[in-house]
């Protein structure tokens, strides 16, 4: 047995601890490469929660005292928001432009109209 801070541990426990430390470091490196830090999760949490419940309630959970600062965290466009805008834009403006198939667009680009 190996002594560790006054506690006896079996070599297997030390091996498991070393493996856990290695896995933890790999996770830290993975997120660091992607420029994601712990504070990023605060932004993510605030933004997703603000989509579901009123800002005042989320501010209680996140500790933001002013709505202006909270909006820096929570006022992000989501992919679904952008998809909704694209669909609505198509619905609103589809009657203004003639319908073209993909084949017609490619033919016009090549100058073979």
Secondary structure, 3 states (H helix, E strand, C coil): CEEECCEEECHHHHHHHHHHHHHHHHHHHHHHHCCCCHHHHHHHHHHHHHCCCCHHHHHHHHCCCCHHHHHHHHCCCCHHHHHHHHHHHHHHHHHHCCCCCHHHHHHHHHCCC
